[in-house]
Amino acid sequence: MTDRANGEPADGFSGAVSDGAGHPEGTFGPVRGGYGERSDAALTAAIRAGGDAGAMAELYRRHAPAVLMYARACCRDPHTAEDLAPEVFARTVRTVLDGRGPSTRGAPVS
């Protein structure tokens, strides 16, 4: 869901990843801090334990291309798909922070 006045998602999550290493905002460059070596389950646990922003960024970097590709297949409108992909991620993170959602790869969000 987007706040059309400023183009930002209504929940404040832009979906863009900026790693501070010269990768432009919104690209899928590596995230610093050793997150790349962690499994998805470990990153999810870090988010669940305290909202680790680096873990969120790494999971987004890993999975955003696949989510966007799926959204494009479902929507067939590239602009709508680009709006939906970050929203899917933001809702998944909120679900994990609420103590629900996936604990292992491939588990459906509850």
Secondary structure by P-SEA (a helix, b strand, c coil): cccccccccccccccccccccccccccccccccccccccaaaaaaaaaacccaaaaaaaaaacaaaaaaaaaaacccaaaaaaaaaaaaaaaaaaaaacccccccccccc
